[in-house]
Amino acid sequence: MAEDGAGGYRAGETALIIKVPEAEPVVGGWREQFDSSAAVGIPAHVTVLYPFLHHDRISGQVLGELGELFGAHGAFDVGFEGCGRFPGVLYLAPVQEDRLRALTLAVADRWPEAPPFQGRFADIVPHLTVAYGEESSVFDEIEADLSGRLPVTARVGSVHLLVYDGTTWHERAEFALRG
């Protein structure tokens, strides 16, 4: 995830993400160069919640509750029509921000001990990270390229639970949204 550019994953960390394979042809090359999370197995995605519970706490009951929680939300389409920036981060901004934010809030409400991004940010801003830690001129170049390749539209039909093993991220489970 490392949307803030911090990196430094720890073995046993987990994350809930929405994979966006439709964005890979547009952002994949840039992510390989400027987003180190791509090198450790994280595909183009929107983070639902990171970090989630340590993998030792992911029991059958937790998996069942996640399935019920996400199953209560309907599947939807999401569009990425432009870029946005945080300090040191360039990302694709989703149009259906509220639907994505609702998923994050539902998980955070159920597991308050796992606030999004450890509670470091006051607002939840769903996004698909393309690059971080670069000069604004590099972001300008990437954004110019992306602007001619957008929009990207994707179907959000599931949420994926990933676990970091100390080297790479692996999928542990997938939870379908309703319909």
C-alpha positions as CSV (number, residue, x, y, z in Angstrom):
1,M,0.0,0.0,0.0
2,A,2.5,2.7,1.1
3,E,0.2,5.4,-0.4
4,D,2.2,7.9,1.7
5,G,5.5,6.6,0.3
6,A,6.6,5.3,3.7
7,G,7.1,1.6,2.7
8,G,8.6,-0.5,5.4
9,Y,6.1,-3.3,5.4
10,R,6.3,-5.9,8.2
11,A,5.8,-9.6,7.9
12,G,2.3,-10.5,9.0
13,E,0.7,-7.2,8.0
14,T,-2.6,-7.5,6.1
15,A,-4.4,-5.2,3.8
16,L,-7.9,-5.0,2.2
17,I,-7.8,-3.8,-1.4
18,I,-9.8,-3.5,-4.5
19,K,-7.8,-4.7,-7.5
20,V,-8.1,-2.6,-10.6
21,P,-6.6,-4.7,-13.4
22,E,-8.2,-2.4,-16.0
23,A,-5.8,0.3,-14.9
24,E,-2.6,-1.8,-15.3
25,P,-2.1,-1.0,-19.1
26,V,-2.3,2.7,-18.2
27,V,-0.4,2.9,-14.9
28,G,1.7,-0.3,-14.8
29,G,4.9,1.1,-16.4
30,W,4.8,4.1,-14.2
31,R,4.1,2.1,-11.0
32,E,7.0,-0.2,-11.8
33,Q,9.3,2.8,-11.9
34,F,7.9,5.0,-9.1
35,D,5.8,2.8,-6.7
36,S,7.8,0.2,-4.8
37,S,4.7,-1.6,-3.8
38,A,4.4,-2.9,-7.4
39,A,7.7,-4.8,-6.9
40,V,6.4,-6.7,-3.8
41,G,3.3,-8.0,-5.5
42,I,0.7,-5.3,-5.1
43,P,-1.3,-4.8,-8.2
44,A,-3.0,-1.5,-9.3
45,H,-5.6,-1.1,-6.6
46,V,-7.6,1.1,-4.3
47,T,-6.9,0.5,-0.7
48,V,-10.0,-0.3,1.5
49,L,-8.0,-0.6,4.7
50,Y,-4.3,-0.7,5.5
51,P,-3.0,-2.0,7.8
52,F,-5.8,-4.4,8.8
53,L,-5.4,-7.0,11.5
54,H,-2.2,-8.9,11.9
55,H,-2.4,-12.2,10.1
56,D,-2.3,-14.1,13.4
57,R,-5.7,-12.5,14.2
58,I,-7.4,-13.5,10.9
59,S,-9.5,-16.4,12.1
60,G,-12.3,-18.2,10.3
61,Q,-14.7,-15.9,12.3
62,V,-13.0,-12.8,11.0
63,L,-13.1,-14.1,7.4
64,G,-16.8,-14.9,7.8
65,E,-17.5,-11.4,9.2
66,L,-15.6,-9.8,6.3
67,G,-17.6,-11.9,3.9
68,E,-20.9,-10.7,5.5
69,L,-19.7,-7.1,5.7
70,F,-18.7,-6.8,2.1
71,G,-21.6,-8.9,0.9
72,A,-24.0,-6.3,2.3
73,H,-22.5,-3.8,-0.2
74,G,-23.6,-3.8,-3.8
75,A,-21.1,-4.2,-6.7
76,F,-20.5,-1.0,-8.7
77,D,-18.5,0.6,-11.5
78,V,-15.8,3.0,-10.7
79,G,-14.2,5.5,-13.1
80,F,-10.8,7.2,-13.0
81,E,-10.9,10.3,-15.1
82,G,-8.0,12.4,-13.8
83,C,-5.1,12.6,-11.4
84,G,-4.8,14.0,-7.9
85,R,-1.9,14.6,-5.6
86,F,-1.0,14.4,-2.0
87,P,2.4,15.7,-0.8
88,G,4.8,13.4,-2.6
89,V,2.1,11.2,-4.2
90,L,0.5,11.1,-7.6
91,Y,-2.7,9.1,-7.9
92,L,-5.7,8.4,-10.1
93,A,-8.8,9.9,-8.5
94,P,-11.9,7.8,-8.6
95,V,-15.2,9.4,-9.5
96,Q,-17.3,7.1,-7.2
97,E,-15.3,8.2,-4.1
98,D,-18.3,7.8,-1.7
99,R,-18.9,4.1,-2.5
100,L,-15.3,3.3,-2.0
101,R,-15.1,5.4,1.3
102,A,-18.2,3.5,2.5
103,L,-16.3,0.2,2.3
104,T,-13.5,1.6,4.3
105,L,-15.8,3.1,7.0
106,A,-17.7,-0.2,7.3
107,V,-14.5,-2.1,8.1
108,A,-13.1,0.6,10.4
109,D,-16.4,0.7,12.3
110,R,-16.4,-3.1,12.8
111,W,-12.6,-3.2,13.7
112,P,-11.9,0.2,15.4
113,E,-8.5,-1.2,16.5
114,A,-7.5,-1.0,12.8
115,P,-8.1,2.6,11.7
116,P,-7.2,3.4,8.1
117,F,-3.5,4.2,7.7
118,Q,-3.2,3.9,11.5
119,G,-5.3,7.0,11.9
120,R,-2.6,9.3,10.5
121,F,-5.0,11.1,8.1
122,A,-8.2,13.0,9.1
123,D,-10.0,12.3,5.8
124,I,-10.3,9.1,3.9
125,V,-9.4,9.8,0.2
126,P,-9.8,6.8,-2.0
127,H,-7.2,6.7,-4.7
128,L,-5.0,4.5,-6.9
129,T,-1.4,5.3,-6.3
130,V,0.8,5.7,-9.4
131,A,4.0,7.2,-8.1
132,Y,5.5,8.7,-4.9
133,G,8.6,10.4,-3.6
134,E,9.4,12.2,-6.8
135,E,9.9,15.9,-7.8
136,S,6.8,17.6,-9.1
137,S,8.3,17.8,-12.5
138,V,8.3,14.0,-12.7
139,F,4.7,14.0,-11.5
140,D,3.9,16.5,-14.2
141,E,5.4,14.2,-16.9
142,I,3.5,11.2,-15.6
143,E,0.2,13.2,-15.3
144,A,0.6,14.5,-18.9
145,D,1.0,10.9,-20.2
146,L,-1.9,9.6,-18.1
147,S,-4.3,12.4,-19.1
148,G,-4.2,11.2,-22.7
149,R,-4.9,7.6,-21.6
150,L,-7.9,8.2,-19.3
151,P,-10.6,7.5,-18.4
152,V,-10.3,4.0,-17.0
153,T,-13.5,2.3,-15.9
154,A,-13.6,-0.8,-13.7
155,R,-16.1,-3.1,-12.1
156,V,-15.8,-3.3,-8.3
157,G,-17.2,-6.7,-7.5
158,S,-14.9,-7.9,-4.7
159,V,-12.4,-7.0,-2.0
160,H,-9.1,-8.9,-1.5
161,L,-7.3,-9.7,1.7
162,L,-3.6,-9.6,1.2
163,V,-0.9,-10.8,3.6
164,Y,2.8,-9.7,3.6
165,D,5.2,-12.6,4.2
166,G,8.3,-10.5,4.7
167,T,9.2,-10.5,1.0
168,T,5.9,-10.2,-1.0
169,W,2.2,-9.7,-0.6
170,H,0.0,-12.8,-1.2
171,E,-3.8,-13.0,-1.5
172,R,-5.4,-14.8,1.4
173,A,-9.1,-14.4,0.6
174,E,-11.5,-12.7,-1.8
175,F,-14.9,-11.3,-0.6
176,A,-17.7,-10.7,-3.1
177,L,-19.8,-7.7,-3.1
178,R,-23.6,-8.3,-3.6
179,G,-24.8,-8.7,-7.1
